[in-house]
């Protein structure tokens, strides 16, 4: 089977999501059982302490589209565009630390 460019790009998004998942579990082992992997798109749901959910998601199907970290908060929900795997992990850790 030959992969089209679109197929290869989509597969790359899923691989990236797996790398993000592994990095988050390595940084916060307690997330291992609570991270929710979306079955239809490259997206992770991260339940937050005290309620709410953080989303880590690919913003578009374009190959160079960024990943974002969306943090729900009653007073000021935020969305952070990220440039690297390390930044995604840092944003998630910061959200957990601010709720501790």
HELIX and SHEET records of a PDB file:
HELIX    1   1 UNK A    5  UNK A   27  1                                  23    
HELIX    2   2 UNK A   29  UNK A   31  5                                   3    
HELIX    3   3 UNK A   85  UNK A   99  1                                  15    
SHEET    1   A 5 UNK A  36  UNK A  37  0                                        
SHEET    2   A 5 UNK A  43  UNK A  47 -1                                        
SHEET    3   A 5 UNK A  53  UNK A  58 -1                                        
SHEET    4   A 5 UNK A  67  UNK A  71 -1                                        
SHEET    5   A 5 UNK A  78  UNK A  82 -1                                        
END                                                                             
